[in-house]
Amino acid sequence: MPTSLPTDSNNNPIPALSLKESGAHSIAAGIASARNATAFASDTQIISVYATVPVYIRFGDATVTATTSDHFFPAGFYYDFAIGGDGVAHKTHMAVLRQSTDGTVYISEKI
């Protein structure tokens, strides 16, 4: 199958996206739920997330709140999440809640 993606030494496509200009976010993960202040762009379908401490995460609109019942995201991993596209409703915000220690969650929008 033809692809315009870069390939590895076995000629397998490597999924690669560009970082979106002005698409960097950070959220202080603390004892109370917090979310990104600026909404993700309407054409952003993928975001990458890195957390300095374990957190709970939840995606939604400008009112989204994270709780300890939400998805657990470990510290020290860089992971991509789909936030829209292909008929899926676009998520504009991500909320985070620390597990036990304050830290920071870094988010990069990709195109």
JOUR-V634362 format. One record per helix or strand of 2 or more residues. SS is the DSSP state (alpha for helix, beta for strand). FROM is the first residue (numbers start at 1). TO is the last residue. If there is no record, write none. Layout:
BEGIN
ss	from	to
SS	FROM	TO
SS	FROM	TO
END
This chain:
BEGIN
ss	from	to
beta	19	29
beta	34	35
beta	46	51
beta	55	60
beta	71	73
beta	78	82
beta	93	98
beta	103	110
END
